[in-house]
Amino acid sequence: MTPNVEMLQNALCKSFCADVRIVERKGGVLLVDTPFHFPDGDAYSIYLEPLAAGGFRVTDSGHTMMHLSYENDISKFKEGARGRVYEQILAEMDLKEDDGEFYLESAADDLGKNVFRFGQALTKLHDLTFLNRARVESTFYEDLWESMTHIVSPEKVIRDYVYRYMPNAEDYPIDYRIEGKTEPLFVFGIPNRDKARLATIVLEHLLRADAQFKSLLIFANQEEMPRADLARLSNVGGEMVSSLDAQDDMKRKLLKMAA
């Protein structure tokens, strides 16, 4: 059976149009009600502002950043690997940002596709919060370094430190060595289960070599760690920080052990 393309197109257009409506607000600003929503159910704020030269400014009036700030440190959006993704989204979607407001300009004839593109762009920007929560490895270590060096001078921190007094030491690097008050402090970042297992192995080798040290384990999210892996790590590790968001706990423990 050959599909009736015209009938399908009309059905799709009718369905899409049913989910989009324009509501006039004070000052002539037009609110576009669309199917786009945040995961918590709040609708995207998309407004149309007529331009003097013709066409429209499609804007969120700063509501997206405000919404994201409720549960996220939005200053991190523009830093490190996350910042590069942020800039890439703006460039790919031809989106501009001004003091927290996202917008683009559109000719009247292109308004439909540009409102849809604007919604797609806001979705991509929201997805940066998943990058923030998941702490993918590259971003996690950038954030960890930044957090630590706000507390301890970078000159006191050695990355990828190798404790050379044990066999095959190069196979068991330590994320960070920090000069300690009595003993060196070895810091391990734990973004995921695999790293938890690797850190356990490194710590076991250090203990077998009778290394004198203190350790600090900093998780992306300790609650997401499998119980068995966490138990094995707890048996050989020292102090723990549940996540990078636990800044006060990290500061207290670092200052207690670092020189």
BELBELVEN-V425750 format. One record per residue. N is the residue number from 1. SS is DSSP state (H for helix, E for strand, L for the rest). PHI is phi as a letter, one per 40 degrees, with the letter a starting at -180 (NA if undefined). Layout:
# BELBELVEN-V425750
n ss phi
N SS PHI
N SS PHI
This chain:
# BELBELVEN-V425750
n ss phi
1 L NA
2 L c
3 L c
4 L c
5 H c
6 H c
7 H c
8 H c
9 H c
10 H c
11 H c
12 H c
13 H c
14 H c
15 H c
16 H c
17 H c
18 H c
19 L c
20 L b
21 E a
22 E b
23 E b
24 E c
25 L b
26 H c
27 H g
28 H g
29 L c
30 E b
31 E c
32 E b
33 E c
34 L b
35 L c
36 L c
37 E a
38 L c
39 L d
40 L c
41 L h
42 L c
43 E c
44 L c
45 L c
46 L b
47 E b
48 E b
49 E b
50 E d
51 L c
52 L d
53 L c
54 L h
55 L g
56 E b
57 E c
58 E c
59 E a
60 L b
61 L f
62 L g
63 H c
64 H c
65 H c
66 H c
67 H c
68 H c
69 H c
70 L c
71 L b
72 L b
73 L c
74 H c
75 H c
76 H c
77 H c
78 H b
79 L b
80 H f
81 H c
82 H c
83 H c
84 H c
85 H c
86 H d
87 H c
88 H c
89 H c
90 H d
91 H c
92 H c
93 L c
94 L f
95 L b
96 E b
97 E b
98 E b
99 L f
100 L g
101 E c
102 E c
103 E a
104 E a
105 E b
106 E b
107 L c
108 H d
109 H c
110 H b
111 H c
112 H d
113 H c
114 H c
115 H c
116 H c
117 H c
118 H c
119 H c
120 H c
121 H c
122 H c
123 H c
124 H c
125 H c
126 H c
127 H c
128 H c
129 H c
130 H c
131 H c
132 H c
133 H c
134 H c
135 L f
136 L d
137 H d
138 H c
139 H c
140 H d
141 H c
142 H c
143 H c
144 H c
145 H c
146 H c
147 H c
148 H c
149 H c
150 H c
151 H b
152 L b
153 L d
154 H d
155 H c
156 H c
157 E b
158 E b
159 E c
160 E f
161 E c
162 L b
163 L c
164 L c
165 L c
166 L a
167 L c
168 L f
169 H d
170 H c
171 H c
172 L b
173 L c
174 E b
175 E d
176 E a
177 E b
178 E b
179 L d
180 E b
181 L c
182 L b
183 L b
184 E c
185 E b
186 E b
187 E b
188 E b
189 E c
190 E b
191 L c
192 L a
193 H c
194 H c
195 H c
196 H c
197 H c
198 H c
199 H c
200 H c
201 H c
202 H c
203 H c
204 H c
205 H c
206 H c
207 H c
208 H c
209 L c
210 L f
211 L c
212 L c
213 E a
214 E b
215 E b
216 E b
217 E b
218 E b
219 E c
220 L c
221 L a
222 H c
223 H c
224 H c
225 L c
226 L d
227 H d
228 H c
229 H c
230 H c
231 H c
232 H c
233 H c
234 H c
235 H c
236 H b
237 L c
238 L b
239 E c
240 E b
241 E b
242 L c
243 L a
244 L c
245 L c
246 L c
247 H c
248 H c
249 H c
250 H c
251 H c
252 H c
253 H c
254 H c
255 H c
256 H c
257 H b
258 E c
259 L c
